[in-house]
Amino acid sequence: EPLGSAESAVQFRFNTVRIYPSIVFPMAPLTTRDGPIVMSRVSLVKGILKTLAIAQAMPEEQFRIVGYSEFDCPTPPNMTITGKGDPHEYLSNASVYLSPFLTETYGMAMVEAQHRGVPVVASHKCAVKDDSLIQYGYSIPNYDSVEDWVSAIKLAKELPDSTVEQRNFFEERHDPIANAQDLVDAISSL
């Protein structure tokens, strides 16, 4: 059990305060959501094997992976690995941000995607499971079920467009000044 978890807080009888990472969001328009399913980085811990299985199960969809590959792997015809890219460009028309990570401490890319109006479908194996990180999309508890991933992606593609209120939620949660004050308050309470 990680030392900073809610369970350890009860065990050691101390209060916990969650301070979200500060993000200065760019002034970028909401996505058009008419493009491919997007994922970042090609690696085993980022879930490339799961992504390959999902892409094979959804041959009618286009998948784009932005980032360099840590290894060579054959890709299905509906998948493109672009190499390094600008996140603002690849999120500009993404229909879904796919995050089948085996491990992830927070998931800044998921936050940035949702802020841009891109629904997220993410693994329940990472920080997503104990946080309200996914506000616009779905978390997959059964990592091994390709069918669950496919269903969630289809549902995410049908979600109504993101709203200004949803966008404001992420800006308020990740506000650098408010987070600095939360940190000062937490330290002062010790």
Disulfide bonds with the S-S distance in Angstrom:
none
